[in-house]
Structure formats: structure tokens, C-alpha cells
Amino acid sequence: MNIKQKYYLILFSFFIVLIGNPLIHFQMDDETDYEFLSKVCQRPNLLKSKNNLKKYLNVINNLKSKDIYSYKNEMKELPFLEAAYRIKSYDMLKEFFDAWASKSYPFDSIEYQSKPQFEKEAYNIFYKIFKPLDIGSILRIPKYNNTLLTYYNFYSNKKYFIIQDRIPVELFNEEHYHGPYCYRTQYYNNDTLYHNVKSKFLILSFNPNFFIKGYKIIYCSIDFSTVIKEFLGKRHYYNSLKDEFIESKEFNKRLDFINHFITIITSFHEDFYRIETNPIIGNISLNFNYTEAHVSTWINDRSITLRLIKKNGIWEIVDKSELVY
């Protein structure tokens, strides 16, 4: 190779380094929008690149302006949420939640009438307990001097309630309950009441017909919770130099962003957090004639068991026991 050829080779190499391989750019330009969207859906981390993020935003905006049906189909949840976070767009975040809310269908009256009695009672108990804007009300009962609790104000300035989509129910042969704690606690303590368990059920696709003015409902399906958890990532990471777990600053930034419209309550227990809106029902125990219930609930980090009695067809909270973690 003579000096002139070496010169052109060096010049060409410099040109490639400076502007990139033109063949690669040609292949990228030849990629269709749908192929690009598909690639981003499989690898949301691609949006860390400013160029990919810009292209993604252009593609979905073009789809939205031309074909709203295709836009809704191609607007995959995780990449869309990731893009919203990257550009700090609360409009996109709201659109993300609105899309999930539009998929959340409550039961109708015909569907409710066809449900078994224990499931109807579970819904009625949920309506009695689920008061996210006044959580303290379920603890204000005469036996405890109607203590006013004001520090559970998690949701007053939010826009969406994330409702649990499954509830465990236990049916017992007892007509009356004779212990200080719920049936479930006695069951785990191998109490004699264990032998009187009649049936256990898990209500799936729990979809109460619930309305509070100014709020939209999202049922916390496995798909929804998976998207949220993948978006948030790990709350802690292991620092081998310090031999300890360090809280992730990135997790906290993402949590602050998503909590603009909802409230995800974290716990001091490592990576644990609750996506569902409090209070959360952990278990419902019913006697055989559906006149008494013991309900295990979670409010923040507090495990609270409520005792309810049905009077004139209406459930009333009459007692509580509490375990603070």
C-alpha cells in the first residue's frame, strides 16, 4: 500500500469516526416506525438515548394525529411510562393512568345478582371499610372514644384510586365468634377453630362499583402492578464496599414522579411497598349465616383486624385489634 492509499484510508477512517458508518444510518432510516416501536417495547432502556427518545415521541405523536386506534394499540405501557419520566411529562403520565382506568370495568347489577352470597358480603364489607379520604373513620368506634385520626391523609390531592383486584374469604361453621383476634390468626395458631373451617375462597378480578367525585378507578391487576414494579425498579442495591444495602436514588425519583397522581406507600422493610390504595383488605372471615365478620386490613404499616356485625342488613364496625410492625 503506497502513501496515497494510506492517506485515503486514514481519511476515510476519520470520516467514519466523525459521522458514523453511513451504512448503519441507512439501515436505521430504513427501519419502519412499527419495527422501532416493537424494539423499544422489548427494550425500554433504549429510551435512555436522547435520539431514541426523540424518535419514539415523534412516532407516537404521529400515530396519535393520524390513527388513534393504532396509537392506542401501539402505546405500550412501560415504554410510554418510561418516556413520560424521561421528559418529565405529567400530561403523558395522566394519559398512562387514563388508559388503565378506561380498561377498569366495574360489575353491573345483573353480574352482582348472579354472585354467590359470600362474594356479595365481601363487596358490601369492602364498601364499608374502603374510605381512602377518611381512613381514620374505620378506627373511630365508640369503644375507643371515637379517637380522631388525621395523619392518614394519603390521597386528598391525588387523581386515581388503585383498588386491589383479589380478596381471600373464609367461611366458618360458627354462629358467633369467641376470641380476641380474627379467625385467620387463630387458624395460624392451630386453634381448635381451625377444625370448623367450612370453605376458603379467593375472589379474583375483584371489581367493585365504586365512585368518588374527582377520582378515577384502576383495578390493580397483575399486568398493572408488573408495569409499575418494572418502572420503579429495585428500591435498594447492594454496596459490596460497604457491605450493606443502599437505598436507590433513582427509585425515589421515579416514585416521586409517579406519586404525582397516585400514592404508593413504602415500608421500611427493604424493597416492600404497596401499590394498592389503603385500606387494603388482607382477609375476610365470615360466620355461616353472614351476620358477623372479622376483616384483616392493612393501613400503611399497621395490621388492623376489624370486627363487624350486620344489623338490619348493614355492616357496622364494632371492634378492632391492632399490630404495629
C-alpha positions as CSV (number, residue, x, y, z in Angstrom):
1,M,0.0,0.0,0.0
2,N,1.5,3.3,-1.1
3,I,1.5,6.6,0.8
4,K,-1.5,7.9,-1.1
5,Q,-3.6,4.8,-0.3
6,K,-2.7,5.1,3.4
7,Y,-3.7,8.7,3.4
8,Y,-7.2,7.9,1.9
9,L,-7.6,5.0,4.3
10,I,-6.8,7.2,7.3
11,L,-9.1,10.0,6.0
12,F,-11.9,7.5,5.5
13,S,-11.4,6.1,9.0
14,F,-11.5,9.6,10.4
15,F,-14.7,10.3,8.4
16,I,-16.3,7.1,9.9
17,V,-15.4,8.1,13.4
18,L,-16.6,11.6,12.9
19,I,-20.1,11.0,11.4
20,G,-20.6,7.2,12.0
21,N,-21.0,4.5,9.5
22,P,-23.3,5.7,6.7
23,L,-24.5,2.1,6.0
24,I,-25.7,1.8,9.6
25,H,-27.6,5.1,9.3
26,F,-29.1,3.9,6.1
27,Q,-30.3,0.7,7.9
28,M,-31.8,2.7,10.8
29,D,-33.6,5.0,8.4
30,D,-35.0,2.1,6.6
31,E,-36.5,0.7,9.8
32,T,-40.3,1.3,10.0
33,D,-42.0,3.0,12.8
34,Y,-43.7,-0.2,13.9
35,E,-40.4,-2.1,13.9
36,F,-38.9,0.7,16.0
37,L,-41.8,0.6,18.5
38,S,-41.5,-3.1,18.7
39,K,-37.8,-2.8,19.5
40,V,-38.5,-0.2,22.2
41,C,-41.3,-2.3,23.7
42,Q,-38.9,-5.2,24.1
43,R,-36.1,-3.0,25.4
44,P,-37.4,0.2,27.2
45,N,-33.8,1.0,28.2
46,L,-33.3,2.2,24.6
47,L,-35.1,5.4,25.6
48,K,-32.1,6.3,27.7
49,S,-30.7,7.5,24.4
50,K,-31.8,11.1,23.6
51,N,-32.0,10.2,19.9
52,N,-34.2,7.1,20.5
53,L,-36.4,9.1,22.9
54,K,-36.9,11.8,20.4
55,K,-37.7,9.4,17.7
56,Y,-40.1,7.5,20.0
57,L,-42.0,10.7,20.9
58,N,-42.3,11.6,17.2
59,V,-43.6,8.2,16.3
60,I,-46.3,8.0,18.9
61,N,-47.3,11.7,18.2
62,N,-47.6,10.9,14.5
63,L,-49.7,7.8,15.3
64,K,-52.0,9.9,17.6
65,S,-52.6,12.5,14.9
66,K,-53.2,10.0,12.1
67,D,-54.8,6.9,13.6
68,I,-56.0,7.0,17.2
69,Y,-56.8,3.2,17.0
70,S,-53.3,2.3,16.0
71,Y,-51.9,4.8,18.6
72,K,-53.8,3.1,21.4
73,N,-52.7,-0.4,20.3
74,E,-49.0,0.6,19.9
75,M,-48.8,2.8,23.0
76,K,-47.3,0.0,25.2
77,E,-47.5,0.8,28.9
78,L,-43.9,0.5,30.1
79,P,-42.1,2.4,27.3
80,F,-44.8,5.1,27.4
81,L,-44.3,5.5,31.1
82,E,-40.5,5.5,30.7
83,A,-40.7,8.2,28.0
84,A,-43.0,10.3,30.3
85,Y,-40.5,10.0,33.1
86,R,-37.5,10.9,30.8
87,I,-39.1,14.2,29.7
88,K,-40.9,14.8,33.0
89,S,-44.3,15.0,31.3
90,Y,-47.2,14.8,33.7
91,D,-49.6,15.0,30.7
92,M,-48.2,11.7,29.4
93,L,-48.3,10.3,33.0
94,K,-52.0,11.2,33.2
95,E,-52.6,9.6,29.8
96,F,-50.9,6.5,31.1
97,F,-53.2,6.2,34.1
98,D,-56.3,7.2,32.0
99,A,-55.6,4.3,29.6
100,W,-55.6,1.9,32.5
101,A,-58.7,3.5,34.1
102,S,-60.5,3.0,30.7
103,K,-59.9,-0.7,31.0
104,S,-61.2,-1.0,34.5
105,Y,-64.8,-2.1,34.3
106,P,-66.9,-2.4,37.5
107,F,-69.6,-5.1,37.7
108,D,-73.1,-4.3,36.7
109,S,-76.3,-5.0,38.6
110,I,-77.0,-8.2,36.7
111,E,-73.5,-9.5,37.4
112,Y,-73.8,-8.6,41.1
113,Q,-77.1,-10.5,41.5
114,S,-75.5,-13.7,40.0
115,K,-72.7,-13.7,42.6
116,P,-72.7,-16.2,45.5
117,Q,-73.8,-14.7,48.9
118,F,-70.3,-14.8,50.4
119,E,-69.0,-12.7,47.5
120,K,-71.8,-10.2,47.8
121,E,-71.0,-9.8,51.5
122,A,-67.3,-9.3,50.6
123,Y,-68.3,-6.4,48.3
124,N,-70.6,-4.9,51.0
125,I,-67.8,-5.1,53.6
126,F,-65.4,-3.5,51.2
127,Y,-67.7,-0.6,50.7
128,K,-67.9,-0.2,54.5
129,I,-64.2,-0.2,55.0
130,F,-62.7,1.4,51.9
131,K,-62.7,5.1,52.7
132,P,-59.3,6.4,51.4
133,L,-60.2,10.0,52.0
134,D,-61.2,9.3,55.6
135,I,-59.1,6.3,56.6
136,G,-59.4,7.3,60.3
137,S,-63.1,6.7,60.2
138,I,-62.8,2.9,60.3
139,L,-60.9,3.3,63.6
140,R,-63.3,5.8,65.2
141,I,-65.5,3.5,67.1
142,P,-67.2,4.2,70.5
143,K,-65.2,1.6,72.4
144,Y,-62.1,3.6,71.7
145,N,-63.7,7.0,72.4
146,N,-64.0,7.9,68.7
147,T,-60.4,8.8,68.5
148,L,-59.9,11.2,65.7
149,L,-57.0,10.2,63.4
150,T,-55.8,12.9,61.0
151,Y,-52.4,11.6,59.9
152,Y,-53.7,9.2,57.2
153,N,-54.2,11.9,54.6
154,F,-52.5,10.0,51.8
155,Y,-54.9,10.6,48.9
156,S,-56.6,14.0,49.2
157,N,-54.7,15.7,46.4
158,K,-54.5,12.7,44.1
159,K,-56.5,11.7,41.0
160,Y,-56.7,7.9,41.0
161,F,-57.5,5.1,43.4
162,I,-55.7,1.8,42.8
163,I,-58.1,-0.9,44.1
164,Q,-57.0,-4.4,44.9
165,D,-58.3,-7.0,42.4
166,R,-58.5,-10.0,44.7
167,I,-59.7,-10.8,48.2
168,P,-59.4,-14.0,50.3
169,V,-62.6,-15.1,52.0
170,E,-63.1,-17.9,54.7
171,L,-66.4,-19.3,55.8
172,F,-66.9,-20.9,59.2
173,N,-69.5,-23.1,60.9
174,E,-69.7,-20.9,64.0
175,E,-72.7,-18.7,64.5
176,H,-70.8,-16.5,67.0
177,Y,-67.1,-15.7,67.4
178,H,-65.5,-16.2,70.8
179,G,-61.9,-14.9,70.6
180,P,-60.0,-11.7,70.8
181,Y,-58.4,-12.0,67.4
182,C,-59.6,-12.8,63.9
183,Y,-60.3,-16.3,62.6
184,R,-57.2,-16.2,60.4
185,T,-54.9,-15.6,63.4
186,Q,-56.4,-18.5,65.3
187,Y,-56.0,-20.7,62.2
188,Y,-52.3,-19.9,62.0
189,N,-52.0,-20.6,65.8
190,N,-53.6,-24.1,65.3
191,D,-56.5,-23.1,67.4
192,T,-59.4,-25.5,67.7
193,L,-61.4,-23.2,65.5
194,Y,-59.3,-24.4,62.6
195,H,-61.4,-27.6,62.5
196,N,-64.5,-25.6,61.9
197,V,-63.3,-24.0,58.7
198,K,-66.0,-24.7,56.1
199,S,-64.6,-23.2,52.9
200,K,-61.9,-21.0,51.6
201,F,-62.2,-18.8,48.5
202,L,-60.1,-16.3,46.6
203,I,-62.2,-13.7,44.8
204,L,-60.3,-12.9,41.6
205,S,-61.0,-9.9,39.3
206,F,-62.5,-8.1,42.2
207,N,-64.2,-5.1,40.6
208,P,-66.4,-3.1,43.0
209,N,-68.7,-0.5,41.5
210,F,-67.1,2.4,43.4
211,F,-67.2,6.1,42.8
212,I,-65.8,9.2,44.5
213,K,-66.1,12.5,42.7
214,G,-62.9,13.8,41.2
215,Y,-61.2,10.4,41.2
216,K,-60.8,7.6,38.7
217,I,-60.6,3.9,39.5
218,I,-57.9,1.5,38.4
219,Y,-58.1,-2.2,39.4
220,C,-54.7,-3.4,40.4
221,S,-54.4,-6.4,38.1
222,I,-51.2,-8.4,37.8
223,D,-50.4,-6.7,34.5
224,F,-50.8,-3.2,36.0
225,S,-48.7,-4.0,39.1
226,T,-46.0,-5.6,36.9
227,V,-45.6,-2.4,34.8
228,I,-45.4,-0.2,37.9
229,K,-42.8,-2.5,39.5
230,E,-40.7,-2.8,36.4
231,F,-40.8,1.0,36.0
232,L,-39.8,1.7,39.6
233,G,-37.0,-1.0,39.7
234,K,-35.2,-2.0,42.8
235,R,-35.6,0.1,45.8
236,H,-32.2,-0.9,47.3
237,Y,-28.9,-2.1,45.8
238,Y,-26.0,-3.9,47.5
239,N,-22.8,-1.9,48.0
240,S,-20.1,-4.5,48.3
241,L,-17.5,-2.0,49.5
242,K,-19.7,-1.0,52.5
243,D,-21.2,-4.5,52.8
244,E,-24.7,-3.0,53.1
245,F,-27.8,-2.2,51.1
246,I,-28.2,1.4,49.9
247,E,-31.5,3.0,49.0
248,S,-31.7,3.8,45.3
249,K,-31.9,7.5,44.5
250,E,-33.3,6.5,41.0
251,F,-36.1,4.6,42.7
252,N,-37.0,7.6,44.8
253,K,-37.0,9.9,41.8
254,R,-39.3,7.6,39.9
255,L,-41.6,7.1,42.9
256,D,-41.9,10.9,43.3
257,F,-42.8,11.2,39.6
258,I,-45.5,8.5,39.6
259,N,-46.9,9.7,43.0
260,H,-47.9,12.9,41.4
261,F,-51.3,11.3,40.7
262,I,-51.4,8.3,43.0
263,T,-49.9,7.3,46.3
264,I,-47.6,4.3,46.6
265,I,-46.8,3.7,50.3
266,T,-43.3,2.4,51.0
267,S,-42.3,0.5,54.1
268,F,-39.0,0.2,56.0
269,H,-39.0,-3.5,55.0
270,E,-36.3,-3.5,52.3
271,D,-38.0,-3.4,48.8
272,F,-41.5,-3.7,50.1
273,Y,-44.2,-1.2,49.0
274,R,-47.9,-1.2,48.4
275,I,-49.3,-0.1,45.1
276,E,-53.0,-0.5,46.1
277,T,-54.8,2.3,47.8
278,N,-55.2,1.9,51.6
279,P,-57.0,0.5,53.4
280,I,-56.2,-2.9,51.9
281,I,-58.2,-6.0,52.9
282,G,-56.0,-9.0,53.6
283,N,-58.7,-11.5,54.5
284,I,-62.4,-11.7,55.3
285,S,-63.7,-14.3,57.7
286,L,-67.5,-14.9,57.8
287,N,-69.7,-16.9,60.1
288,F,-72.1,-19.4,58.5
289,N,-75.2,-17.1,58.5
290,Y,-73.3,-13.9,57.3
291,T,-74.1,-11.8,60.4
292,E,-70.5,-11.5,61.8
293,A,-67.2,-10.8,60.1
294,H,-63.6,-10.4,61.0
295,V,-61.5,-8.5,58.5
296,S,-57.7,-8.3,58.4
297,T,-56.7,-4.9,56.9
298,W,-53.5,-3.0,56.2
299,I,-53.2,0.7,56.7
300,N,-49.7,1.9,55.9
301,D,-47.5,-0.4,58.1
302,R,-50.3,-1.2,60.6
303,S,-52.1,-4.5,60.6
304,I,-55.6,-3.9,61.9
305,T,-58.3,-6.5,62.4
306,L,-61.8,-5.2,62.4
307,R,-64.9,-7.0,63.8
308,L,-68.1,-6.2,62.0
309,I,-71.7,-7.1,62.9
310,K,-74.6,-7.0,60.4
311,K,-77.6,-5.0,61.8
312,N,-80.7,-4.6,59.7
313,G,-78.8,-5.8,56.6
314,I,-76.0,-3.2,57.1
315,W,-72.4,-4.0,58.2
316,E,-71.1,-2.0,61.2
317,I,-67.6,-1.9,62.7
318,V,-67.8,-2.7,66.4
319,D,-64.3,-3.6,67.5
320,K,-60.7,-3.7,66.4
321,S,-57.3,-5.1,67.3
322,E,-54.0,-3.8,66.1
323,L,-50.5,-4.9,65.4
324,V,-47.9,-2.3,64.5
325,Y,-44.8,-3.5,62.6
